[in-house]
């Protein structure tokens, strides 16, 4: 696996879902290379443990923990305000937080849980951090990277039922949310690329993480069957780290594109510009009360 050697001193990185899995691996890599690393986690205890581990491993003391429940937009909105207040310039945002739910549930705010956690919260966080990211773009290339999935290829959007009230299946809910991540990256690029921002999305591969045990019976069975063929967390994080920090021409010019193993890849045929623009407007209307 190629190494990442670019010095990141003076750069501020925000990584969501950073206490474990590929989010932790990426945050540790950025810290190792001198970045100011902001870890956004759900659990104070697990987040602090991650901070302590990274400090011990890298010697970097410039690590910062923020707590947010991505199942609640109000929580994400509040943490975004704190981050922007503390760090008015942000160079990279890794929208990585997400999960899978075996059965349909609705948040206290009335949103289907997978939709809220995997898409709406990341969308809201991106919107609220954009002023700081635009300032980062004034100092050099700023980047926004979304963790998507190959699962998007089986999950076209139905704008009349984004919350899957009529036909909930855990893999469909997850795949749709990952399609939304991909489409959001594309639309961020279209709208904000002129501010020296590059947005992209990627598929990490089938990674050996606990998410397989949380997506219901089918996901658990797939986890068992596929386990021998799954990639390590280190390999799963590689493309995110590369898109977030490399000077390689392909990553610097990853303008709204989708990647697998550092390779620009054609997404599903239904991942259209029209779908991206429509999703953006629907999402803005949905999260606007939380600004």
Secondary structure as GFF3:
##gff-version 3
##sequence-region A 1 291
A	DSSP	beta_strand	12	16	.	.	.	ID=ss1
A	DSSP	alpha_helix	21	32	.	.	.	ID=ss2
A	DSSP	beta_strand	36	41	.	.	.	ID=ss3
A	DSSP	alpha_helix	44	58	.	.	.	ID=ss4
A	DSSP	beta_strand	63	67	.	.	.	ID=ss5
A	DSSP	alpha_helix	73	86	.	.	.	ID=ss6
A	DSSP	beta_strand	92	95	.	.	.	ID=ss7
A	DSSP	alpha_helix	113	115	.	.	.	ID=ss8
A	DSSP	pi_helix	116	120	.	.	.	ID=ss9
A	DSSP	alpha_helix	121	138	.	.	.	ID=ss10
A	DSSP	beta_strand	142	148	.	.	.	ID=ss11
A	DSSP	three_ten_helix	150	154	.	.	.	ID=ss12
A	DSSP	alpha_helix	170	192	.	.	.	ID=ss13
A	DSSP	three_ten_helix	193	195	.	.	.	ID=ss14
A	DSSP	beta_strand	197	203	.	.	.	ID=ss15
A	DSSP	three_ten_helix	210	213	.	.	.	ID=ss16
A	DSSP	alpha_helix	217	226	.	.	.	ID=ss17
A	DSSP	three_ten_helix	227	229	.	.	.	ID=ss18
A	DSSP	alpha_helix	233	245	.	.	.	ID=ss19
A	DSSP	alpha_helix	249	252	.	.	.	ID=ss20
A	DSSP	beta_strand	258	260	.	.	.	ID=ss21
A	DSSP	beta_strand	263	265	.	.	.	ID=ss22
A	DSSP	alpha_helix	273	287	.	.	.	ID=ss23
A	DSSP	three_ten_helix	288	290	.	.	.	ID=ss24
###
